[in-house]
């Protein structure tokens, strides 16, 4: 079977296992990979791993020419559990909707969507489109309210005693305090603040309800037909007539017939394994919070086999995704950033690469602070290795998965200048396009940038990063007038160093040339060749010279890379500020 990627990466190895398992279970049928997301609030970058692991595996299977489908179940029929903090257009009045299905809760004020669940699902759908994720979305609201699961619900109610017996095995384990408590502690000890935020915001799978209560066990919970909430208790059920009687905390009570009533759902621990069997899922990973004894994933494995006659999907546990720096974003949005937030400051292939290059059980961080520049440097270095033929197979595979899918390549920047350079330029120019164009055209006079379109969308992402993630006090402000007091206090050596720099400006006016010049001035002043290797003493002299330039140009000890800064300021203004 022909392959378009190397076999050295984790995606290929898992794809091998999934194809073999799917052929064993259902020969000749398309492979089914699955994800589940709950639009209970902003769907964040931790939740994105729930999608990206199956997406990457499904995409590899498709690249091999094997029929495969990636399902995303939108758990929009889940209960509204709490009002998330910091969501614009939402206040404490939304608490009255707690207990309703997410698709019955009003959307935030100003939203074009009709419900809470649809609002947050739409934001994620837009990000998945930009990320090149091909999938079939399944609304659980539509599935339940259309009666698609009616036979499965009636079956689960008939088998409720057997289901309860399976669940009881794990309840007993939980009560004993043994392994489950130890596992919970291990999970918590391994989790950092971002992990706890993810567990708190969670996917639909975060709800561990198994339907147990004080009376008889029922694996089904109706939403009240009066208050629309799930504050209900089933008090009786007749298998023959399917008559179900419930009472609600609001005071309402009634009897409905499950053979025609579509206003409720199976409890999560029964719902998930039911869907595995219903959809024939072969591959679905799960998070750390589902791996402890008694969790929905572990119990589901027993229920799908013993009750629903199916098999549990294979799939690794995936680790948490952390965040490096969040600036103003955390305070304005209340939680960890979403894929849409990340896609404002980085191109889709780079975000895909962060998920593709790490095995699912390896945690990693998405950078919103200065670290994003280093991440981009790593990506660009990988591209250079690929172009030179020196990249390792696994690295080449991760780049291929990041920059393209089975359907073709993703949007990329035609001329990908260094992100840090673009960020510095937009910082200095304030995003003014004419000024930005002048500077970029002078970076490499032999191969000048002729249009800003050549450096988009990376330029726009870098500009957005500067304006949203770099605090105002860290932004670059070029001096309007020379610092006369500082210039007057310079000693003879400092004046000579500035004169040497100014004398060489015209000859070295390019990014590469100015780099040679600013590093070379201290060498020349020490009587060395401009290309001499720096000694420890020379490095001290360079740092001192650089600090002087920064103080004269931007009134600070540090700033953007000096060659970029000089280009941005312009030769005439540089001469003015340096006293030339």
N, C-alpha and C positions, 0 to 999 in steps of 0.2 A: 504494500500500500504506500503510495507516494506521500511524502511529507514535505511541507514548505518551511518548517522550522526544525531546529536542532533538537535532539532528544535529551540534551543535557540539563534542561530546566524542569522545575517542579510541575509546570503546567502539562508538559508532554507526558511525564510519568503518571500523573493522575488521569489524563485522558486515556492512556493505555488501559488503566484499571477500569475506568468507567465504561469504555467500549466493550471490554471483555465481560463485565458484569451485566451490561444491558443485553448482550447477545445470549448470555446464560438465562436471563429472566424472561425475555420476550424476543426471541429470534426474529429478525427481519423488521422489527418495529423501530421507529425513530427513538433515539436516546433522549431522555427527558432530564434536564437539569433544572433546579428550582431555587428560588429565593423568596423570602417573605419580608415585607416591610409594613410597618404600621404608621400611617400618616397622623399620628397623635400630636404632632408638633413638627418643628423643623427637623427634617431627616438629615442627620449629620454625617461627617466623614467616617465615623466608626461604623454606622449603618451601611455606608457605601461598600465596605468589605463584604457584607452579606450578598451584594450584587456582583462585585468584581471577581470574586473567586469562581462562582459558577459561570460568569460571562466568559472569562479567559479560558476555562476548560471547554465550554460549549463552542467557543470560537475555534479552538484548536481542532475539535472534533469535526467541525464544518470544513476547516481547511483541508482535512484529510478526505473530504468527499463523503463523509458518513452523515446521513440525515440526523439532525439534532434540533431540539427545541429548548429554549431557555424560558421558563415560566417565572413571572414575578407575581406572587399573590399579594395584592394590596389588602391588608387586614383592616379595611375601613368599616367593617361591621363590629369591630371591637368596641368595648365601652370607652367612653371619655373618662380617663382616670383622674386627671388633675389639670389645672390651668397652668401651662408652662410660663415661667417668668420671662419678662422682657420681650414678648411678642408684640410688635406694633399693632395698634388697633384693638387690643384685648385688655380688659380689666377684670376686677374681681366678680363682676356680674355674670361672667361665664361659669362660675361655680354652680349656678342653678342647673347647668346642663350635664353635670357629672353623673355618669351612669347611662347616658344615652349613647346610641351608636354614633361613631365619628361622622357619619354621613347625615346625622340628624341634628348636629350641633352647628349653629350659625358660624359662618366664616368670619375672620377678623374684619373689622370695619374698613371699608374701602376696597375689599377684595372683589374681583369680578366673578368669583365662584360662589355656588349656591350653598356650600357646606364647608365645615372645618376640614373634613377628610379630603374633599376634592381640592381644596385650596393648597394643602401641603403636598398632596400627591402631584399636582400640576407642576409645582416647583421642581420636584425630583424628576419628573418626566422630562422637563426641559433640559436638565443637566445630563440625564442619561442619553438624550438625543445628541447633545454636543460631544459626549464621551464616546459615541459610536456603539452604544450597547443595544443590540438587537434582542428583542424579547416579546413574549405575548403576555400582556397584563391581564390579570384576573381580579375583578372586584368582588370581594367576598360579600359585600352588600347585595350585589346583583345575583350572585350565586344563591345566597340564602333566600332572598325575597322573591326570586323567580321559581323557587321550589326545586332547583337543580339537585339539592342534597336530600330531598324528601325521603327517598328510600333508605339512605344512609342514616338519617335521623331516626326513622322508625325502627330500623335494625338495631341501632345503638340503644334505644329505649327498651327493646325486647331483651337485649343482652346486658342490661344494666347491672345485674347481679354478678355476672362474670367480669365485667369491666371493674366493678367495685372491688372484686377479689384481687385483681391484678394491682390496682392502686393501693389496696390495703397493705400489700407486701412492702411497699415503699413508705407508706405512712408509719408503719411499725418501725422501720429502720430510722425514720426521721425522729420519732418519739424517743427512741433509745439514745439519741444524741450521738451515736457513734460516727460512722464514716461521713455522713452528710455534713455534720457540723465541722469536722476536720477539713473536709473538702471546701466548705464555704470559707473557712479561715485561710486556706491556701490560696483560693481565688482572690480574696480581699488583699492578702499580703502581697500578691503579685501585681495588683492593680495600682496604678498611680491615679492622680486626680482626674486625668482624662478618662481613664477606665471607669472610675466611679460615675463620672458624668454620663458616660455611654450607658452604663447599667441603669442609671436613673431615668434617662430619656428613653432608652431601649427600643427594641422592635416589638412587634406584636407578641413575639415569643417570650417576652419578659413577664407576661402574666402567667402565673403558675397555678391558676384555678383548676381544681379537678372535680368540682361539683359536689364535694362532700358537705354535709351539714348535720344538724342535730337529728333529723328524721331519716326516712328512707333515702337511698341514694338515687339521684337522677342526673344523667350526664347532659341534660339539656336545660337551658335557661331562657325563658321568654322575656322579651321586653314588654313592659306594661302597656296596654293599649290606651291607657288614660294619660299617664305622665311620661311615657316613652322611655322610662329608665329601667335598668335591670335590677332594681331593688326588690326582686321578686323571690318567692319561695314556692316551689312546686309541692303541693300537698297530696296529690293523688294522680294516678295514671292508669288507664285501662288499655291493655294491649289489644283487645278485640276491637273496641270502638275508636281507639286512639284519643279518647277524651282525656285531656290534661287539665287539672285544676290548679290554680295558683292564687296566691295573695301577694299584694304589693305593700311596701312600706307607706305608700301614699294613701292607703286605705281601700284601694280598689281590689276586687277579687272576681274571678270568673272562670268558666270552663270553656276551653277551646278544643278543637280537634286537629291533631297534628297531621292528619291526612290532607288538610287543606289550610292550616295555619302556617304562615311564613314569617312571623314576627319574633323569632328568637334564633338561637344558635347553640351548637354543641359547645361545652366548656372546652377551654383551650387544650388541655391534656388529652382530650378525646378528638377534638377537631383536627389537630395537626396529623396524627396517624391516619385518620379517616381520609384526609386529602392525599397523603402519600399513596394510599391504595387506589383512590379515585383517579388520580392523575398518572399513576404508574411511574413515580419519580425514582430515578436511579441514583442521582447525585444531588445532595444538598448539604453544604457545610453548616456548622452551627458555632455560636460564640461560646466563650468560656462559661457564661452563666447558665448554659444548658448541659454542662457536662457532669454536674454533681449527681450523686445517686438521688433518685426521686424527682429529678428535673423533667421537664416536658419531653426533652429529646430521649432521655434514657427510658422513661416510662413508655413513651410513644413507640419505642422499638419493640416492647413487649406487646402492646395493644395492637399494633398493626399486624403482627404475626398471629397472635392468639385469637384476636377478635375479628379483624377485618380481612384476614386471609391474604395479606400482602407482605411485603418485605420492607424493612427500614432502608432508606437511602444510604449509600456509602458517602462519606464526606469527612474531611478533617475538621478539627476544632480550629477556629481562627482566633488569633490574638488581637488585643486591643490596638487601636490607632490613636496615637497621641497628637498633641498640637504643640508646636514650638512657637510661642509668641502669638498673641491675638489682638494686641493693641486695643483700639476702640471697639472692635467688633464684639468682644465678649460683653461689654457693658450695654451695648445698644441692642443686642439680640438675645441676651439672657443665657445662652448655652454655648456649646462648642460649635465651631463654624460648619456650614453646610457645603456640599459640593459646589453649589452656585457661588458661595463666597470664595472658594479656592479657585474656581474658573475665572473669577474676575482678575486674579493676579498671576495666574499661570496658564499656559496653553494646555489643551486637553491631553496631548501625548505625554507631557511631563507628569500630569496627575495620574494617568494610566500607568506610567512607568513605576511610580512609587508603590503601586499595588502589585505590579507584575514581577518586580525584581526580588521581592521578599516572599519566602515561603509563608503559607497561611499561619503557621504557628509562631512566626517571628513578628514581634511588635515593631512598629516604626512610627515616626512622627512626620506630620505634614507641616512644613515651615511657613509661618506667616511673618516672621521677623527677618533679620539680616541673613539668617541661614538659607533663605530661599536663593540668594545669590550663589552660594556654594553648591546648592542642589543643581542649579542651572549649569554651573561650571562643570559638574560631574557629567551631566547629560551631554554637553557639548564635547567634552573630552571623549566620551563613549562614541559619539558620531565620528570624531576624527580617527579613532581606532578602527572603526568599521570601514571608513573610507580607505585606510591604509592597509586593511586586511589583517590587522593584528588583534582584533577583538576575540575574546574567549567565546566559545559556542553559547554558553548560558547567557552571557551579556548580549550577544547578537540576538538571541531568541527574545529576551526581555524587551529589547529595542523594537524588534519587529512587532511584538504584541502591543507595544505602546503606541507605535506610529501608524498602525494599520489594523484592519480586521479582515475577516474572510470576504467582506464586501468590497474592500479596497482601502486606500490610504486615507488618513484623517487630514484635516486642514493643518498646514504647517507654514512657518514663516519662510519665504523664499530666500532671504538673506539673514540668517540668524546671528546678528551681532550679539556680543556678550550682554547678558541681562543686566549685569552691574553697570556696564557702560551706558545702556539705554536708560537705566534708572537714574544715573548721575546726570545725564543730559536733561532729562525731563524735570529733575529736581532743580537744576540750575536755571532752566528756561521757564519754569512754571508751566510747562506744557505748550508754550507758544510755538506753533508749528513752523513758522518761517525761520525762527531762530534755531529750532531743533534741526530743520533741514540744512541750514548753513553748517552747523557743527558736524552733523553726520556726513555731509559731503566732503568734509576736510579730514575725516579720520584716516582715509587711505586715498590720497590724491591719484594714485595710479589706477584704482578701481573705485571711483566715487559712487556713493549712494545717490541715485538720480531721482528717486521718489520715495516718500515715506511708506508707500504701499509695499516696497521691497522688504521693509523691516516690521511689517504688521503680520499677524496680531501681537507679536512679542512686544513691540513698542507700547501698544495700548495696555498690555498687562503690566509692564514695568511702571508706566505712568500711574495706573490705578493703585499699584502697590505703594508708590511714593505718597499719594494723596490720602490713602486710607490707613496705611500701616506704619508710617514713619511719623512719630510725634513732631509737632510744629517746632519744638525747640531743637530737634535734630535735623531740620531741613537746612539746606544750604542757602545763605544769603550773601551774595557778592557785595562787597563794599561799594558805595556810591562814590566816595571820595577817598584819596590816599590817607593813610594814617600818618599824618605829619609828625606827630610826637614820636612814634616808633621809628620812622625813617630818620629823624634827627638824632636818635640815640644809637644808631648802628655803628659798629666799629669798622675799622678799615677792611678787615677780612670779609665781613658780611657784605660791605658795599662792593667789594671786588667780585664776590660770588654772584651777586645780583647782576652786575655788569656783564659777567661771562654768560649768564643765562640770557640776558636781553640781546647780547650780540649774536647769539645762535638761534634766536626765534625764527627768523625768516627761513633760514636754511633747513631747520628741523620741523617745519610746520605740518606735522601729521602725527597720528597717535603713536606710531612706532618711533618717529624721529624725536618727538618730545619726551618719550620714555627714555631714550638714549641720553638726551640732553640733561634732564633733571637729575638722573642718576650719575651722569658723567661730570657735572660741575664740581662736586667735592673731590672727585678723583683728579681732575685737571688742576684744581687749586693745591692739591697735595703733590703735584709734580708727576702724576702718573698718567698713563694712557687712559682715554675714556672707556676702553673695553677691559681695563685691568680688573682682576678678581678682587672683590672687596675684602678688606681685612677687618677684624673687630673694631679697630680704631676708625677705619673709614666708614663703617656702618653707623658709628656714633655721630660722625660728621654729617652723614647723609640725613639722619633723623633730625639733627639740629637745623640743617638747611631747609628740610621739608616743613618743619614747624614754623620757621620764619616765613616761608612762602604762604602757608595757610593763614598766619596772623595778618599778613599784609593784604591778602586777597579776600578772606572771608571772616576775619576777626576771631579766629578760633585756632586751637592747636592741631585740629584734625579736620578732615573733610573728604570729599570724593577723591578718587585717584588723581594725582596732580596733572598728568598728561591730559586726561579728559577735562579737568577743571580749566586748564590753560586754553584748550581749544574752545570750550564753552564761553569763557570770558572774552576771547578775541584778542588778537595781538595788540591792537591799539590801546585797549583798556588795560591789558596786562602791563604795558609800558607805563601807563599813567599811574597805576596803583603801586608799581614797584619803584617809582621815582625815576624812571628812565627818560 
